[in-house]
């Protein structure tokens, strides 16, 4: 398929591709094919823009003679629409990849994977394995020793202190989602510890059966205001396009500060699907100055990770989202899941961000 695709691009004289681009490897071609398939740009010119970014080589347009003209052309297209602006910026200025490890969640159990952590010691083990593999953010839920989810401030402090003792530079991002049925104030307890980041869920979601994960507009305002007061950067958890719209409206009303950082949680029962079409729809809906992470649930985890890596976004993996390293094979640790993302990223030319590099990308103070 890709041989035919290559011929279609480079044998069409209307494309005016230079000879230096006729030896692109298949991985680059896959990236171009993905972008073309989902119409990230329109017209023949998009082939050149994608090649320019993916190969890190100059590809001149029919009417372009110098690098200065190429940049002028880039700026022209960047001004035309938000979506083009975001695509082109990502393709020319590649950020390092931030990997978030969601190490335990509130719902997944040892019955699903024996390595799922419950105790503080197990949580530290999994956080350390993810960090050593390349994660710069630990997305943290906590449990009692029997596996019961809790938002207890004391339990969070115990776990966070133990993690930071072992890996002091990592970013810890407590969940304020908690578990279905918890009150707002119960869910907000870890914010009293003033972490660098915390999650802020941006809408209500059916969670299967009779379970409803409730986040009313007033709840989101309440959480957003609290995080602004405490100097906590929210990661905006969006399970559907409508939640992005809610976050944007509440930003305008002063409940969420810029620059915004989104997490597209995709493939959850009751939320948006995990197809590439859905990913393009979500990432094309956020502001040009926003950043994003993708959390694909279950079988969507690694395909969506690859899409985000190619697009210039960031990735979340971990037992909260998926307990398998490949079809039917349980992951031995969160670190194994992170290591797979690192391998994919290296194949696609993305470097991995350290915690302080992640802080720079996200607009957080550097930690000494």
C-alpha angles and dihedrals in degrees: 000000000000093000089057090044091052091051091048091055101041101034093054104095090205089071094061091203116179121242091246089072098052094089099058113149122241094256090060090046090052089055091050092046091051092050094046093046092058096041098239087165131015129231132023093294092075091072090063095045092053093046090049090057101038097047097034087226131120115260113185125216123227092263098036123102106164142027088252090059091047091054090047089053090049091052091048092056093040090060095051099075139349093245094055090045093055095044094048095045090053092047096051101034109041117198121206115260119262112209118199119196115209093196106183118353123195102270109038115095141199086253086068094045125354090219093065105120124235106156125064090248091053092047091053090048092053095042090052093048091052093046094049090051092054111280116139097183128051111203102207136207118163134214138193113250091267091058098258109145117240139175092204110152093218093053091049091050091050092051096042093048091049092049093048091049089061100034108019098177098053120112111240115205111189119205119243089186092080110169135314112286099027120129123245094252091046090053093048096057096103091057087069086071088062099229120186092249140010135178122259114195111215105203150006120278138187106238098192131284109011095332116118122183099213123208111156121190090257090051091053091048090050093050093044093051091049092052092049090050092050096042094244119150109227123220102214107226109209120182093174142014092262089064091057088054090050091052092049092050093049091048089058089051092052101254097111125041129216142279089057123206117201132197113204105208102196134184098029116143103258096023137077118308126252102241121124088248088061092047093053090049092052099043091046090057100063127087121271092246095050126099127211146199125204122220110189114195120225114325091005094064101092100031090054091044089057092048091052092047092052092045096050097253130121135256140231123196134160147110092294089067105027135001098195129088090196136351108314094351117111117224113245092216144347086260090064090055092049092047090056090055090049090054092049092047093051091050088053095046100254119137119216120247121233117222092264091046087051089051090054092050092048096044095247124143114267114253117226 
